[in-house]
Amino acid sequence: MRVTSISTGARSPQWRPDGTVLLFISSVYPGAADDEANKKIAAERKAQKYRVRVYEKFPIRNWDKWVEDTLSHLFVQDAQPGARAKDLLAGTKLVNERGFAGRVTDTGEELDPVWTPDGNDIIFVATTNRDAAAYANSNTSLFKVSAKGGEPVRITTSGDSFSRPVFRPDGKALYAIFEIQTDKKVYHLERLARISWPNEVRTSTGRGSDLHTLAPVILTSNWDRSVGSFAFSPDSRAIYLTAEEAGNEKVFTVPADGAEVRLAMDMTRGVYTNLKIPAKAPSTKVFASWESATDPPEVVRLDLQSKTQHPLTSFNADQVAKIDWQPLRHFWFTSKAGKRIHSMIALPPDFDEHKKYPLFVVMHGGPHSMWRDNWGLRWNYFMLTRPGYVVLLTNYSGSTGFGEAFAQSIQGDPFKGPGNEINEGADEAIRLYSFVDGTRQAAAGASYGGHLANWMQATTTRYKALVSHAGLINLESQWGTSDTIYSREVNSGGPVWEQAVTWREQNPIRFAANFKTPILLSVGENDFRVPLNQTLENWSVLQRLRIPSKLIVWPDENHWILKGENSRYWYHELHAWLKKYLD
């Protein structure tokens, strides 16, 4: 049975704790007081004989879409036939602030709403300074609004970010993800914060409770890992959470009121994600998704006493059994700069330890991500090894899962340091594994990995072929045309016109005279993160220098190649390009 009928649509539904009222999000036109006003504005715009986009503030694009003027609002609706939805944010001072927005993601904006335990209020996430994103970090705060409406009250007042609020089962504390935004670093761990509840807060007029807002307690402030998914034991005494660590994502635990974070269950293969614990179960029952490089995702139950996992689904078991593949192999080395660097290799089908295989070096994007022992579609390890290559996956400086300082160490050194580590990782793989043919090497990457592929083009001839998908060639024009710019300024030591050393010495296009290696370029036309102009600049340089090159442009793709047949074609072209130069 259909529950909602508003013209702007509904998403992210939640029932009030007593099950009588529905909470959801909808994107509405500025100034629209109700659904009739939204319908009127939509009709007026449809009747216009011109189409134009007009902007007076930053940003104007996000990921693969132009930013529209609609705003995410919260709605509540009684669970009764014919009930009308009430917009809780319409007409408030909060949504009329110039920089109001939800938490910005690649797919749009989220408000992360959650009912308070008594069902009287709603906690949600929003920013009021998104319009400052051209020259400062934009942070998200926690707000509280009555389910009856009224002006929202800000719960967190620092310039740092809070997101993904969740109440503990006993209702006595609110938890959220906390991220520092105020120290001009390029990366911060996502930490877990606790706010005691009920939390007395001042209203925006200063009237109300005489108590000050209770300051959040950062439970994982001394833990050098970033919190992924998290869930509570039914008795509210413990929190279980996942975190990346050296190619895996493991399960950890911490007391709900804070203390040392401990490993709850170690692992040597795969990643756990989407951790869930039934709040009303008689004991702690932990469920998660589990996957590895050779196992597509399935749902498992974790027995934390015996340290074992038990599969609950087996959707892919029959197909997986037919594939000839092996688990990833991990190794570490110390770089010439003195850093401990983690790498993994993926082996080809029909692998023979006594044969020789070309080395295909694949560089991850981000840079604040990590090569993981997981199942992927865009850069599937098995599909990369399939023609008969050993694939090297190095977690260079800037990677997550190795501590905050390691991820931050890329600041001011975006390409040179990581590029050296990747090349040293290739040298170490050749030294460690006799089946690697060091005379036949190629390198590839997408996004930041594509940036690094272009840096390899500028700095080395060790690779017989390169592949760059959605990779920048020009730091300066990337800064001016991407949908995000301030973080690039912070990473490079200041705005482009000040010409800090990074702009001059770690910009691939400035070294175009060194370009020699055949390279395959590809890009989606709807990519606003690393826009089309970057690949076109690269293509122009390559053609001017008469370097063997090939360009693939995807009219209907964004930063990623997502459509099945497009992906099939991509792998075909990738394999053909590598075969041409490695076989």
MIZA-432825 format. One line per field, with one value per residue (C-alpha): x, y, z. Coordinates in pm, 1 decimal. Example, Ala and Ser with C-alpha at 12.3 -4.5 7.8 and 13.67 -1.06 7.14 Angstrom:
BEGIN
px = c(1230.0 1367.0)
py = c(-450.0 -106.0)
pz = c(780.0 714.0)
***
This chain:
BEGIN
px = c(0.0 129.5 193.8 322.4 197.9 386.9 494.6 862.7 899.2 1016.4 1334.8 1506.9 1187.3 1187.7 903.9 874.9 956.7 583.4 519.0 251.4 440.0 667.9 976.5 1131.2 1335.0 1228.2 1399.2 1184.3 1202.8 1334.4 1056.8 788.0 570.7 382.4 331.6 95.1 367.0 613.1 371.2 319.9 692.4 752.9 476.8 611.1 959.1 831.9 640.2 946.7 1060.5 1426.3 1660.5 1943.2 2153.7 2241.3 2470.8 2580.5 2768.0 3000.3 2982.2 2801.7 2862.4 2880.7 3029.6 2826.6 2543.0 2499.2 2387.1 2016.8 1847.2 1626.6 1693.9 1663.9 1388.9 1252.8 888.8 666.6 336.0 83.2 34.7 -332.0 -518.7 -516.0 -271.1 -72.7 301.2 431.2 753.7 942.8 1200.3 985.2 1011.0 1284.4 1583.7 1809.9 1710.5 1716.5 2084.9 2291.5 2512.9 2243.2 2270.6 2266.4 2572.9 2702.4 2770.5 2845.4 2475.8 2331.4 2260.4 2175.3 2030.7 2098.1 1778.2 1703.1 1413.2 1489.8 1401.6 1079.6 966.6 917.1 1213.2 1439.8 1817.8 1962.9 2279.1 2324.5 2581.1 2536.6 2859.4 2852.9 2878.1 3226.6 3364.1 3576.2 3792.8 3734.4 3632.4 3256.9 3149.9 2829.2 2663.5 2396.3 2058.2 1740.0 1390.9 1054.0 835.0 566.6 787.8 965.6 1314.4 1587.9 1844.7 2211.8 2353.1 2718.9 2879.5 3241.2 3375.7 3432.7 3196.1 2942.6 2743.2 2552.7 2388.8 2255.6 2097.5 2213.6 1947.5 1887.9 1830.9 2080.0 2338.7 2361.1 2657.3 2787.6 3088.1 3322.7 3583.8 3822.5 3782.4 3967.7 4343.5 4408.3 4519.1 4423.0 4285.0 4139.9 4021.0 3648.7 3615.1 3323.1 3167.1 2920.9 2673.3 2482.4 2104.3 1866.0 2080.0 1958.7 2045.5 1990.1 1752.0 1871.7 1722.4 1912.2 1596.7 1528.8 1729.1 1990.7 2218.0 2492.9 2511.9 2691.7 3022.2 3068.7 3316.8 3539.9 3560.4 3825.4 4047.7 4352.9 4286.3 4474.5 4207.4 3896.9 3554.4 3347.8 3013.3 2924.8 2653.8 2565.1 2524.2 2158.9 2255.1 2412.2 2741.8 2959.6 3007.5 3130.1 3278.2 3469.3 3789.6 4039.3 4377.0 4647.9 4427.0 4150.6 3851.4 3830.4 3587.1 3684.1 3506.1 3506.3 3302.1 3004.7 3133.6 3484.9 3814.9 4071.6 3957.5 4032.3 4033.8 3719.8 3800.1 4113.3 4119.5 4376.4 4149.7 3866.8 3670.8 3371.1 3123.2 2763.2 2791.9 2451.6 2337.9 1966.0 1885.6 1625.6 1803.5 1856.4 2231.5 2478.4 2437.0 2672.3 2600.2 2796.4 2867.2 3188.5 3381.3 3731.3 3914.0 3795.8 3456.5 3170.3 2978.3 2766.2 2597.6 2767.0 2711.4 3019.1 3082.6 3310.4 3372.7 3507.4 3641.8 3463.3 3218.6 2918.5 2770.2 2399.6 2378.8 2548.8 2419.7 2747.9 2898.0 2831.9 2976.4 3276.4 3366.9 3411.4 3674.9 4046.0 4186.2 4399.0 4391.2 4595.7 4948.4 5063.4 5413.4 5579.1 5896.6 6077.5 6097.9 6414.4 6249.6 6223.5 5849.6 5694.3 5484.5 5219.8 5150.1 4951.1 4977.5 4699.5 4789.0 4656.0 4437.5 4622.2 4906.7 5237.0 5503.2 5774.8 5660.1 5732.5 5453.1 5447.6 5394.4 5090.3 5117.6 4772.0 4745.9 4441.8 4246.4 4157.3 4432.0 4266.4 4152.7 4322.9 4372.0 4155.8 4117.5 3766.4 3546.0 3521.0 3363.4 3547.8 3897.6 3835.1 4162.8 4074.8 3977.5 4307.7 4513.2 4308.6 4530.9 4823.6 4958.3 5068.2 4893.3 5071.6 4861.5 5070.9 4922.7 5134.2 5159.4 4816.8 4641.0 4393.2 4416.7 4768.1 4702.5 4624.9 4983.4 5047.7 4740.3 4831.1 5191.1 5083.7 5016.3 5259.5 5389.0 5101.5 5292.2 5667.7 5667.6 5383.5 5528.5 5864.5 5698.4 5500.0 5813.0 6002.3 5710.8 5750.7 6122.2 6046.3 5788.9 6043.4 6298.9 6061.7 5881.5 6080.4 5768.5 5757.3 5922.6 6083.6 6149.1 5776.1 5600.8 5294.5 5110.8 4753.6 4521.4 4194.0 4116.7 4412.9 4561.3 4518.2 4700.7 4985.7 4984.4 5040.3 5314.4 5483.1 5461.1 5648.7 5916.0 6005.6 6037.1 6036.5 5682.2 5623.1 5263.7 5043.2 4668.8 4508.4 4133.9 3997.6 4348.2 4462.8 4746.2 4748.0 4721.4 4637.7 4346.9 4218.4 4193.9 3993.7 3743.8 3679.6 3368.7 3594.1 3885.2 3979.4 4124.2 4349.6 4473.4 4546.7 4734.3 4947.6 5047.9 4826.2 4619.3 4750.1 4849.0 5093.8 5279.4 5399.0 5659.1 5402.8 5230.1 5565.1 5742.5 5466.0 5251.2 5276.4 5215.0 5523.3 5732.0 5571.5 5912.3 5981.1 5669.4 5758.7 5547.0 5245.0 4931.6 4560.7 4334.0 3967.7 3713.9 3340.8 3184.7 2978.7 3283.5 3289.5 3542.8 3826.4 3659.6 3689.6 3927.3 4205.0 4197.4 4163.8 4470.8 4659.1 4544.1 4654.3 5003.2 5036.6 4928.2 5159.2 5449.9 5340.7 5338.5 5142.7 4812.0 4443.8 4146.6 3814.4 3535.4 3221.3 2927.7 2701.2 2945.4 3065.8 3388.5 3338.1 3247.2 2927.7 2722.6 2771.6 2839.0 3061.1 3262.4 3287.8 3420.4 3662.9 3822.5 3845.9 4030.9 4251.7 4356.9 4422.5 4638.3 4847.9 4883.7 5018.8 5308.2 5366.3 5325.9)
py = c(0.0 343.9 557.9 891.8 1093.6 1425.2 1550.1 1580.6 1215.7 1052.0 874.3 734.1 644.0 570.3 483.3 666.1 431.8 375.0 297.7 564.4 831.6 810.1 1029.9 1081.2 1319.4 1504.3 1765.3 2076.8 2417.5 2714.1 2905.1 2643.5 2621.2 2305.8 2057.2 2283.7 2547.3 2287.7 2179.9 2541.8 2613.8 2292.0 2382.5 2734.3 2609.2 2347.5 2618.6 2839.2 2864.8 2887.1 2660.4 2817.1 2763.0 3067.5 3066.7 3318.1 3085.5 2784.2 2492.0 2467.8 2097.3 1779.8 1452.7 1407.2 1659.2 2035.4 2161.0 2247.0 2498.0 2235.2 2164.2 1847.0 1882.5 1657.0 1544.3 1358.9 1193.6 1007.8 644.5 704.1 685.3 1024.6 1180.3 1476.0 1509.9 1803.0 1979.6 2037.1 2274.7 2494.1 2860.2 2806.9 3036.1 2735.4 2649.9 3017.3 3042.7 3092.8 2789.7 2542.2 2188.9 1831.3 1612.0 1611.1 1271.8 1159.2 1086.8 1402.9 1524.5 1330.1 1461.8 1137.2 1180.9 969.4 980.0 1056.5 763.6 931.2 1003.5 1374.1 1509.0 1429.9 1459.2 1537.0 1653.5 1972.8 2232.6 2608.2 2692.5 2489.6 2818.2 2868.6 2552.8 2752.1 2890.7 2681.8 2339.5 2290.8 2116.9 1941.1 1979.2 1792.3 1964.0 1882.5 1968.9 1894.8 1644.1 1914.0 2167.4 2482.5 2624.2 2356.0 2383.1 2317.3 2051.8 2061.0 2402.0 2339.7 2386.0 2011.6 1765.7 1526.6 1271.8 939.9 989.7 679.3 635.8 362.2 96.0 221.0 575.1 729.5 842.0 966.7 860.1 1006.3 1003.5 1293.4 1435.5 1725.8 2005.0 2295.5 2233.9 2252.7 1893.4 1695.3 1392.7 1299.7 980.2 935.2 895.4 793.2 1060.6 1018.9 1278.7 1209.9 1205.9 1370.0 1664.8 2005.7 2265.8 2638.8 2766.9 2999.2 3294.6 3209.5 3120.7 2771.3 2546.5 2695.9 2400.8 2432.2 2193.5 1879.6 1850.6 1540.8 1285.9 1142.7 774.8 676.7 984.7 772.2 500.1 542.2 396.0 527.8 397.7 227.8 74.0 41.1 -121.7 -165.9 -471.1 -506.7 -420.5 -91.6 -170.5 -233.9 -102.0 -316.1 -145.2 -211.0 -41.1 -76.0 -223.3 -318.0 -449.9 -589.4 -443.5 -598.4 -600.1 -416.2 -339.8 -56.4 -2.2 224.7 484.4 473.3 294.0 112.1 -17.2 -387.5 -627.3 -837.9 -1086.0 -1102.4 -1203.4 -1276.8 -1257.2 -1031.2 -741.0 -705.7 -426.5 -327.4 -448.9 -510.6 -624.6 -677.7 -428.7 -646.4 -982.3 -1163.0 -1166.4 -1001.5 -1144.9 -992.3 -996.0 -844.5 -859.1 -1042.9 -1053.8 -1108.8 -1078.7 -1431.2 -1425.5 -1195.7 -1043.7 -1269.1 -1223.0 -1393.2 -1432.5 -1375.9 -1589.8 -1362.0 -1628.9 -1892.6 -1627.9 -1788.5 -1676.1 -1870.6 -1799.5 -1718.0 -1671.4 -1847.5 -1666.7 -1698.2 -2020.4 -2233.7 -1978.5 -1903.8 -2273.5 -2274.9 -2000.8 -2073.1 -1810.4 -1778.9 -1555.1 -1235.5 -1250.7 -970.7 -832.9 -532.7 -342.8 -36.6 244.4 442.1 723.2 491.2 415.9 72.9 11.9 -259.0 -433.4 -726.7 -930.3 -1104.9 -1413.9 -1513.4 -1819.1 -2147.9 -2001.6 -2192.3 -2088.9 -2191.5 -1976.1 -1609.3 -1350.4 -979.2 -740.7 -514.6 -233.8 -94.1 225.1 300.4 625.1 854.7 904.6 845.7 492.1 154.0 -150.5 -401.8 -776.4 -731.3 -800.2 -519.2 -459.0 -155.0 -287.2 -653.6 -822.3 -1146.5 -962.7 -772.9 -1090.7 -1294.3 -1253.6 -1393.5 -1105.7 -1072.4 -761.9 -549.6 -343.4 -104.4 103.6 414.2 714.6 872.8 536.9 472.7 179.8 265.5 554.8 923.5 1045.2 801.4 927.4 1291.5 1247.9 1300.7 1669.7 1875.0 1558.8 1430.3 1236.0 1214.8 1029.4 789.6 733.9 637.4 395.2 231.3 183.2 49.8 -186.6 -318.4 -368.8 -558.3 -782.1 -867.7 -948.6 -1156.8 -1356.8 -1548.4 -1583.8 -1207.1 -1102.5 -767.9 -700.1 -671.1 -412.4 -193.5 46.4 173.9 368.3 557.1 890.5 956.3 637.3 797.1 1104.7 874.2 700.7 1041.6 1111.4 786.3 911.6 1223.7 1059.7 705.3 480.0 152.9 68.4 -54.1 75.2 294.5 329.5 642.7 657.5 990.6 1111.1 1471.7 1596.9 1955.9 2041.2 2403.1 2351.2 2064.3 2307.7 2550.9 2307.0 2033.2 2032.6 2044.4 2288.1 2395.8 2058.1 2074.6 2415.9 2284.4 1985.3 2203.3 2466.6 2756.9 2891.4 2827.6 3190.4 3184.1 2902.4 2704.9 2442.2 2163.8 2352.2 2386.6 2060.3 1797.6 1890.6 1625.3 1860.4 2066.3 1757.0 1681.2 1686.7 1358.8 1179.2 866.4 570.6 445.1 525.7 441.0 723.6 695.7 928.3 970.4 1286.4 1328.9 1329.6 1657.8 1542.1 1502.1 1677.5 1587.0 1877.2 1691.7 1396.9 1625.7 1823.3 1496.9 1377.7 1701.5 1674.3 1311.2 1384.4 1686.8 1467.2 1178.5 930.5 607.9 663.8 578.6 774.2 626.3 867.9 736.2 972.3 813.8 751.9 966.1 926.3 550.6 302.1 159.6 11.9 -357.8 -347.8 -42.7 -233.2 -535.5 -313.9 -146.9 -476.9 -581.6 -261.2 -279.3 -636.2 -553.6 -254.5 -453.8 -746.5 -512.3 -402.1 -686.3 -1010.8)
pz = c(0.0 -94.2 214.0 80.8 -214.6 -213.7 -555.6 -467.2 -365.6 -43.1 60.8 371.9 563.5 938.0 1175.2 1504.4 1796.4 1860.4 1492.6 1442.0 1245.3 942.6 901.8 557.2 342.3 27.5 -190.2 -223.6 -388.9 -187.2 -13.1 -80.5 230.0 129.1 -150.9 -340.3 -356.0 -484.4 -755.9 -861.8 -886.4 -1081.5 -1328.7 -1376.0 -1450.2 -1692.8 -1881.5 -1928.4 -2289.8 -2193.4 -1997.3 -1803.0 -1492.2 -1283.8 -978.7 -718.4 -483.4 -481.6 -554.2 -885.0 -952.6 -746.0 -872.3 -1194.1 -1160.9 -1164.8 -824.9 -829.8 -601.5 -433.9 -65.8 140.8 405.5 679.5 671.2 916.3 833.8 1047.2 952.5 873.2 539.9 368.4 616.0 484.4 520.2 728.2 624.6 950.4 801.3 576.5 677.3 936.8 969.9 927.8 568.5 473.7 559.6 245.8 313.0 423.0 284.9 398.6 427.8 71.1 -88.1 -443.1 -494.4 -337.9 13.7 327.8 653.9 846.8 1057.1 1363.5 1610.3 1973.1 2203.5 2324.0 1966.8 2038.2 1842.5 1550.5 1535.5 1193.3 1019.9 817.5 717.8 716.6 532.5 213.6 22.4 175.2 11.5 -235.3 44.3 358.1 481.4 505.3 826.7 928.3 1269.3 1463.7 1502.5 1695.1 1574.3 1733.3 1551.9 1572.5 1394.2 1504.2 1469.9 1483.0 1761.0 1695.6 1929.2 1822.1 1791.4 1689.8 1338.0 1310.4 1143.0 1291.8 1092.3 1108.7 1453.3 1632.1 1977.2 2210.4 2276.1 2631.9 2499.6 2740.1 2486.0 2129.2 1916.0 1591.9 1363.2 1436.0 1196.7 1259.5 1004.0 1161.4 1134.1 755.8 722.1 411.5 598.6 936.8 1092.3 1139.8 1513.9 1735.3 1958.2 2247.1 2371.0 2694.3 2656.4 2733.7 2626.9 2740.1 2475.8 2449.8 2187.7 1914.1 2107.3 2424.2 2619.7 2751.2 2978.9 3209.7 3133.8 2876.1 2584.1 2693.7 2510.2 2294.2 2425.4 2151.6 2242.3 1987.4 2014.7 2104.1 1847.7 1520.0 1294.0 1120.5 1227.8 958.2 1055.3 1425.3 1637.8 2007.3 2225.4 2337.3 2697.1 2573.5 2743.5 2437.9 2087.5 1801.0 1499.1 1180.9 1066.8 785.5 867.4 615.5 337.8 559.6 745.2 1089.5 1383.4 1702.3 2029.3 2283.5 2602.5 2536.1 2784.0 2643.1 2709.9 2500.5 2160.9 2128.9 1836.0 1869.8 1595.4 1385.6 1021.3 752.9 448.8 334.2 483.4 715.8 643.3 731.7 1090.5 1254.0 1600.1 1680.9 1958.6 2129.9 2111.3 2446.6 2380.5 2145.0 1795.7 1540.3 1168.8 881.8 514.4 430.5 106.4 -21.9 -352.0 -435.0 -259.9 -368.2 -73.0 148.1 488.1 784.2 1158.3 1372.5 1680.2 1881.1 2145.6 1908.5 1666.6 1372.2 1104.6 978.9 634.3 625.3 247.8 -41.0 -348.4 -536.0 -400.4 -709.8 -949.3 -727.9 -717.2 -1095.9 -1101.4 -1080.4 -848.2 -537.7 -230.9 -236.7 -101.2 132.8 175.9 341.6 264.5 394.5 140.8 75.2 271.1 573.2 566.4 611.0 298.7 257.4 -73.5 -205.3 -525.0 -716.6 -918.2 -1261.3 -1335.3 -1398.0 -1194.0 -1205.9 -955.5 -1202.0 -1493.4 -1559.4 -1568.6 -1658.1 -1368.3 -1387.2 -1128.4 -1042.4 -834.6 -619.7 -623.3 -338.0 -238.7 98.3 33.3 50.1 -166.1 18.1 6.6 -127.9 -426.0 -678.9 -1016.4 -1151.9 -1084.5 -1025.7 -940.8 -1118.9 -1436.7 -1425.9 -1386.0 -1632.2 -1942.4 -1741.7 -1531.8 -1171.8 -1035.0 -775.6 -531.7 -321.0 -39.1 -84.5 150.6 174.3 203.3 483.5 725.1 842.8 1078.9 1050.6 1008.6 723.1 537.1 605.4 488.7 127.9 201.5 -5.4 -173.8 -387.6 -653.9 -602.7 -271.2 -356.9 -705.6 -560.7 -317.0 -596.6 -806.3 -505.6 -441.4 -796.8 -736.7 -414.8 -586.4 -855.7 -583.9 -370.2 -636.0 -895.8 -1112.9 -1180.4 -1506.4 -1431.7 -1799.9 -1869.7 -1653.4 -1707.7 -1474.8 -1451.4 -1226.8 -1206.7 -1039.7 -808.6 -951.4 -1293.5 -1164.1 -1061.5 -1400.6 -1558.9 -1304.1 -1410.1 -1767.1 -1656.5 -1444.0 -1554.0 -1858.0 -1661.3 -1777.5 -2130.6 -2124.7 -1906.8 -1851.8 -1705.4 -1637.9 -1507.0 -1428.6 -1400.5 -1619.9 -1494.9 -1124.9 -1203.1 -1443.7 -1225.4 -934.3 -1147.1 -1298.6 -1040.1 -822.2 -513.6 -495.5 -142.6 -42.4 -348.9 -238.0 110.9 -30.5 -259.4 -4.4 -103.9 -393.3 -742.3 -808.1 -518.6 -697.5 -396.7 -481.3 -531.4 -813.5 -990.9 -915.4 -896.3 -1195.0 -1471.1 -1762.6 -1671.4 -1752.3 -2087.3 -2256.1 -2071.3 -2198.8 -2396.4 -2281.6 -2483.8 -2284.3 -2293.7 -2175.0 -2079.7 -1919.0 -1859.9 -2000.1 -1682.5 -1456.3 -1264.2 -1003.7 -1258.7 -1549.7 -1916.3 -1979.9 -1794.7 -2032.6 -2333.8 -2225.1 -2185.6 -2527.3 -2690.1 -2536.7 -2643.5 -2998.4 -3018.2 -2906.5 -3135.6 -2849.9 -2918.4 -2741.0 -2748.8 -2613.7 -2497.1 -2397.6 -2227.5 -2303.7 -2040.5 -1753.4 -1463.2 -1263.0 -1277.5 -1548.4 -1403.0 -1686.4 -1753.6 -2126.0 -2090.1 -1829.5 -2058.1 -2337.3 -2095.6 -1992.2 -2358.7 -2449.8 -2140.2 -2214.9 -2581.1 -2485.1 -2239.3 -2479.8 -2744.6 -2524.3 -2275.4 -2472.7)
***
